[in-house]
Amino acid sequence: MMTEINAELATLFLEFSRQKLLGQYWKRLKETVAPLTDEQVWWRPNQSSNSIGNLILHLNGNVGQWLVVSFNQQEDRRDRPAEFAAKGEATAADLLARLSRTLDAASAVLDRLTVEELLAPYEIQGYHMHGLDAVYQVVEHFGLHYGQILYIAKSLTGRDLGFYKELNKTGRASS
């Protein structure tokens, strides 16, 4: 009985994680960044802030390290400082394509994770945690930087992204 409950909880957790990460955050991030110019993607308000380009590189590194590399037991070759040091070496299209490939690999991991893998111990970036923690960290982390990317894009373009237009009239999602 407990095994069935654990499997059901794992399934619900992974489905919701996939929906947030891929169905909401990634889908909207692509829609927001794709029409931007390369200059807009690499714009920084000051030297202590990150550009959209830096944040996309950072998301790519984080998802790759925490989901793909860790759960596939691959060698971690991430260069986190390079994600923030970049200043325009890639186009917006290249950045989105790179993150898309990493998210495809992460999706494959989310598709196959087991209860045992979610409960297993991992060491990622020097932190000790369970697989469940790693998935949660990636979704939460992606959501944080996704919000920053949307804010920067809206500030640069003055464009309403329209992601919650169904709430504008009634304050509730349509049934």
ABEGO torsion letter per residue (X at the ends): XAAAAAAAAAAAAAAAAAAAAAAAAAAAAAAAAAABBAAAAABBABAABBBAAAAAAAAAAAAAAAAAAAAAGBBBABBAAAAAABAGABBAAAAAAAAAAAAAAAAAAAAABBAAAAABBBBBGGBBBBAAAAAAAAAAAAAAAAAAAAAAAAAAAGBBAGAAAAAAAAGBBBX
